[in-house]
């Protein structure tokens, strides 16, 4: 579902339902932000090492990048999919990589 579809559906709601929807969306966004930030903070000390290993290996697709990150943490008890996504998001924010719509990773 796209943003435009949700917006058009939301226009048919009463003002109270719109306020309730807005409140729910804010809560969901805050929770997602907290989850991403906590996973980034968890790996902040190791981040330079993560970047170095990724730049040596240079996985070509997002799926292989996710698998590579997961394999790096297997011997330390593993890493969740949300944490992997947090690491990938941090790599993008720090302009280490970019990922196109087809899932191809470009190293910057």
C-alpha positions in Angstrom: 0.0 0.0 0.0 1.4 3.4 -0.9 1.3 6.7 1.0 -1.1 8.2 -1.5 -3.6 5.3 -1.0 -3.4 5.6 2.7 -3.9 9.4 2.5 -7.0 9.0 0.3 -8.5 6.5 2.6 -7.7 8.7 5.7 -9.6 11.6 4.1 -12.9 9.6 4.6 -12.3 9.2 8.3 -13.9 11.4 11.0 -11.7 13.9 12.7 -11.5 11.8 15.8 -10.5 8.7 13.8 -7.9 10.9 12.0 -6.5 12.0 15.4 -6.4 8.4 16.7 -4.7 7.3 13.5 -2.1 10.1 13.8 -1.4 9.1 17.4 -1.0 5.5 16.5 1.3 6.3 13.6 3.5 8.5 15.9 3.7 5.7 18.4 4.7 3.2 15.7 7.4 5.6 14.3 8.9 6.3 17.8 9.0 2.6 18.5 10.7 1.8 15.2 13.2 4.7 15.8 14.0 3.4 19.3 14.6 -0.1 17.9 16.9 1.2 15.2 18.9 3.4 17.5 19.3 0.7 20.2 20.7 -1.7 17.6 23.0 0.9 16.2 24.2 1.8 19.8 24.8 -1.9 20.5 27.2 -2.1 17.6 28.7 1.4 17.7 32.0 0.3 19.2 32.4 -2.5 16.6 31.2 -0.3 13.7 34.7 0.5 12.3 35.5 -3.2 12.2 32.2 -4.0 10.6 32.8 -1.3 7.9 36.4 -2.6 7.3 35.3 -6.2 6.8 32.4 -5.2 4.5 34.7 -3.1 2.4 37.1 -6.0 2.0 34.3 -8.4 1.0 32.0 -6.0 -0.9 28.8 -8.1 -1.1 27.0 -7.1 -4.3 23.3 -7.5 -3.2 21.5 -6.4 -0.1 20.6 -10.1 0.6 24.3 -11.1 0.5 25.2 -8.1 2.6 22.6 -9.2 5.2 24.0 -12.7 5.2 27.5 -11.4 5.5 26.6 -9.3 8.6 24.8 -12.2 10.1 27.8 -14.5 9.6 30.1 -12.0 11.3 28.0 -12.3 14.5 27.3 -16.0 14.5 30.1 -16.9 16.8 29.0 -14.2 19.3 25.5 -15.4 19.8 23.9 -14.1 16.6 22.2 -10.9 15.5 18.5 -10.3 14.8 17.1 -9.3 11.5 16.1 -5.9 13.0 19.7 -5.4 14.1 21.0 -6.3 10.7 18.7 -3.7 9.1 19.9 -1.2 11.7 23.5 -1.8 10.8 22.7 -1.5 7.0 20.7 1.7 7.7 23.7 3.1 9.6 26.0 2.2 6.7 23.8 4.1 4.4 23.5 7.1 6.7 27.3 7.3 7.0 27.6 7.1 3.2 29.6 3.9 3.2 27.1 2.2 0.9 24.0 2.9 -1.1 21.4 0.4 -2.2 19.3 0.8 -5.3 15.7 -0.3 -5.9 16.9 -3.6 -7.3 18.9 -4.4 -4.1 22.3 -3.8 -5.6 24.9 -2.4 -3.2 27.2 0.4 -4.3 30.3 1.3 -2.2 30.9 5.0 -1.9 
